[in-house]
Amino acid sequence: MKINILQLLDGAKQAKGITVIIDVFRAFSLEAYLISQNAKLIIPVASQQLAYDYKEKDPSILLIGEREGKILPGFDFGNSPSQVEGMDFSDKVIVHTTSAGTQGLTSASQADEILTGSFVNAKAIADYIKSKNPEEVSLVCMGWMASTPTQEDTMCAQYIKSLIEGKEYTLDFDLLKQTSGAKFFDPCQQDVFPQRDFDLCTRVNVFDFVLKYENGKIIKIGRV
């Protein structure tokens, strides 16, 4: 099995085989929480305008997303797991757009299969890939706004790779607090990047399901 670690939007476009689009802070951590909180359907889209179009056709749809980390005008929620923590999304259809993660999903046109990636279900992702035993795996780190690599996404890719290969890997979340996760500890940015989001996004293997992107929507494989 060949495992490639790729970066950013170009990486998503080049990805082949089973592809994991990784966005730890915060898109695909959030989607896992939404599914665990009974969301009926998640539709990831690249375009802000497309999200508005969905809402116009069906006002019951919830819009969740951001640009530069900030909630978009007219959206119901930002890209924040702590903002929706404890809420029940039963029967809710969610359209989700972000600066990095959802861009990667919609750009991975050469992939055989597309999964979302984050720490909260990393072991489930690795187990799923091992069960499929593909010739090639692409782990794509989407970074900040799909244009700048970030420590958390690369760390997550290395962790998933180590799980697939059965090797030891030490997660250093203290390093994240000093680097790409520092914004969550900045008192001046708590309205956009609350510290609770860091805590929720760095919970490891709390869900045993995989999220697959197929036919423009997120499908859950496994148990909550």
Phi, psi and omega per residue, in radians:
M1 nan 2.149 3.101
K2 -1.630 2.160 -3.123
I3 -2.000 2.048 3.133
N4 -1.833 2.373 2.977
I5 -1.851 2.031 -3.065
L6 -2.028 2.868 -3.056
Q7 -2.204 2.401 2.853
L8 1.141 -2.887 -3.032
L9 -1.124 -0.673 3.088
D10 -1.088 -0.664 3.091
G11 -1.092 -0.723 3.114
A12 -1.102 -0.691 -3.125
K13 -1.209 -0.477 -3.112
Q14 -1.591 -0.223 -2.983
A15 -1.089 2.414 3.115
K16 -2.331 2.900 -3.124
G17 1.253 -2.714 3.007
I18 -1.239 2.143 -3.027
T19 -2.021 2.295 3.069
V20 -1.949 2.021 3.090
I21 -1.595 1.977 -2.979
I22 -1.782 2.182 3.030
D23 -2.534 1.560 -3.076
V24 -1.214 -0.857 3.136
F25 -1.839 1.490 0.256
R26 -2.528 -0.026 -2.877
A27 -0.955 -0.869 -2.983
F28 -1.628 -0.209 2.840
S29 -1.202 -0.823 -3.141
L30 -1.019 -0.819 -3.106
E31 -1.063 -0.649 3.086
A32 -1.112 -0.730 3.087
Y33 -1.123 -0.722 3.135
L34 -1.068 -0.743 3.110
I35 -1.148 -0.694 3.122
S36 -1.176 -0.373 3.115
Q37 -1.736 0.457 2.913
N38 1.318 0.355 3.067
A39 -0.965 2.348 -3.111
K40 -1.252 -0.733 -3.072
L41 -2.750 2.403 3.011
I42 -2.059 2.238 3.109
I43 -2.019 1.794 3.099
P44 -1.387 2.362 3.107
V45 -2.346 2.651 3.115
A46 -1.426 -0.606 -2.971
S47 -1.655 2.308 3.017
Q48 -1.053 -0.745 -3.113
Q49 -1.113 -0.657 3.122
L50 -1.103 -0.640 3.074
A51 -1.078 -0.781 3.100
Y52 -1.085 -0.633 3.137
D53 -1.122 -0.713 3.080
Y54 -1.049 -0.776 -3.106
K55 -1.139 -0.654 -3.140
E56 -1.143 -0.651 3.137
K57 -1.291 -0.572 -3.105
D58 -2.490 1.670 -3.085
P59 -1.082 -0.276 3.132
S60 -1.323 -0.259 3.117
I61 -1.167 2.444 3.055
L62 -1.665 2.341 3.076
L63 -1.779 2.213 3.124
I64 -2.273 2.277 3.107
G65 2.895 -3.101 -3.042
E66 -2.725 2.887 2.832
R67 -2.410 2.289 -3.031
E68 0.967 0.541 3.102
G69 1.510 -0.267 -3.025
K70 -1.648 2.467 3.100
I71 -0.986 2.459 -3.122
L72 -1.413 2.605 3.123
P73 -1.003 2.322 3.108
G74 1.420 -0.028 3.136
F75 -1.439 2.682 -3.116
D76 -1.372 -0.632 -3.133
F77 -2.518 2.699 2.976
G78 -1.436 -3.039 -3.093
N79 -1.518 0.962 -2.934
S80 -2.250 1.990 3.105
P81 -1.100 -0.548 -3.135
S82 -1.248 -0.457 3.138
Q83 -1.178 -0.493 -3.103
V84 -1.901 0.117 -3.060
E85 -1.008 2.269 3.095
G86 1.429 -0.054 -3.129
M87 -1.439 2.629 3.101
D88 -1.767 2.093 -3.124
F89 -1.848 0.440 3.109
S90 -0.951 2.341 3.106
D91 1.196 0.174 -3.116
K92 -1.693 2.332 2.991
V93 -1.721 2.258 -3.059
I94 -2.079 2.264 2.982
V95 -1.815 2.217 -2.956
H96 -2.165 2.189 3.072
T97 -2.375 2.368 -3.095
T98 -2.433 2.986 -3.098
S99 -1.295 -0.370 -3.035
A100 -2.258 -1.152 -2.980
G101 -0.979 -0.921 -3.095
T102 -1.215 -0.427 3.038
Q103 -1.120 -0.695 3.132
G104 -1.167 -0.736 3.135
L105 -1.007 -0.802 -3.042
T106 -1.403 -0.130 -3.112
S107 -1.789 -0.201 -3.037
A108 -1.433 1.105 -2.988
S109 -1.292 -0.322 -3.125
Q110 -1.653 -0.073 -3.076
A111 -1.273 2.557 3.050
D112 -1.348 -0.594 -3.094
E113 -2.699 2.465 -3.061
I114 -2.135 2.190 3.067
L115 -2.048 2.693 2.969
T116 -1.534 2.709 -3.080
G117 -2.358 2.386 3.045
S118 -2.863 3.016 3.134
F119 -1.187 -0.521 -2.975
V120 -1.144 -0.362 3.085
N121 -2.400 0.543 -3.056
A122 -1.057 -0.745 -3.121
K123 -1.146 -0.686 3.096
A124 -1.071 -0.681 3.103
I125 -1.102 -0.843 -3.136
A126 -1.079 -0.751 3.132
D127 -1.101 -0.705 3.127
Y128 -1.106 -0.789 -3.142
I129 -1.110 -0.738 3.117
K130 -1.088 -0.649 3.135
S131 -1.169 -0.516 3.124
K132 -1.454 -0.488 3.131
N133 0.834 0.975 -3.117
P134 -1.300 2.835 3.073
E135 -1.246 -0.567 -3.060
E136 -2.416 2.445 3.089
V137 -2.251 2.376 3.073
S138 -2.079 2.105 3.075
L139 -1.853 1.921 -2.989
V140 -1.856 2.071 -3.137
C141 -1.613 1.989 -2.992
M142 -1.444 -0.376 3.032
G143 1.141 -2.849 -3.133
W144 -1.487 2.042 3.120
M145 0.971 0.477 3.094
A146 1.065 0.331 -3.076
S147 -2.268 -0.300 -3.123
T148 -2.292 2.152 3.137
P149 -1.045 2.567 3.123
T150 -2.241 2.619 -3.071
Q151 -1.095 -0.695 -3.036
E152 -1.169 -0.684 -3.117
D153 -1.259 -0.698 3.091
T154 -1.146 -0.695 3.092
M155 -1.083 -0.726 3.139
C156 -1.131 -0.716 3.113
A157 -1.092 -0.765 -3.141
Q158 -1.145 -0.622 3.116
Y159 -1.174 -0.811 3.116
I160 -1.074 -0.736 3.113
K161 -1.048 -0.750 -3.136
S162 -1.134 -0.644 3.107
L163 -1.161 -0.712 3.108
I164 -1.106 -0.727 -3.070
E165 -1.490 -0.111 3.141
G166 1.248 0.545 -3.128
K167 -1.893 2.756 3.116
E168 -1.325 2.506 3.053
Y169 -2.634 2.260 -3.112
T170 -1.720 2.111 3.089
L171 -1.437 2.279 -3.091
D172 -2.060 1.458 -3.123
F173 -1.296 -0.358 3.034
D174 -1.112 -0.610 3.071
L175 -1.098 -0.704 3.136
L176 -1.108 -0.615 3.128
K177 -1.102 -0.447 -3.107
Q178 -1.685 -0.207 -3.067
T179 -2.087 -1.925 -3.009
S180 -1.227 -0.276 3.100
G181 -1.705 0.075 -3.068
A182 -1.078 -0.521 -3.113
K183 -1.061 -0.472 -3.137
F184 -1.290 -0.174 -3.134
F185 -1.994 0.177 3.103
D186 -1.573 2.001 -3.114
P187 -0.988 -0.472 -3.104
C188 -1.389 -0.150 -3.084
Q189 -2.068 0.242 -3.055
Q190 -1.151 -0.414 3.112
D191 -1.247 -0.436 3.141
V192 -1.822 -0.725 -3.089
F193 -2.170 1.310 -3.113
P194 -1.153 2.527 -3.114
Q195 -1.012 -0.579 -3.138
R196 -1.042 -0.534 3.099
D197 -1.094 -0.710 3.091
F198 -1.029 -0.813 -3.116
D199 -1.057 -0.780 -3.101
L200 -1.214 -0.609 -3.097
C201 -1.380 -0.287 3.136
T202 -1.871 0.257 2.929
R203 -1.299 2.283 -2.981
V204 -1.842 2.183 3.015
N205 1.016 0.765 3.100
V206 -1.516 -0.243 3.100
F207 -2.124 2.469 -3.112
D208 -1.881 0.438 3.076
F209 -1.999 2.798 3.068
V210 -1.930 2.496 3.060
L211 -1.882 2.102 -3.096
K212 -1.925 2.361 3.081
Y213 -1.660 2.040 -3.059
E214 -2.607 2.298 3.130
N215 0.927 0.677 3.050
G216 1.363 0.209 3.135
K217 -2.494 2.904 3.135
I218 -1.653 2.258 3.131
I219 -2.053 2.315 3.105
K220 -1.551 2.301 3.059
I221 -2.096 2.044 -3.123
G222 1.958 -2.943 -3.067
R223 -1.778 2.720 3.022
V224 -1.318 nan nan
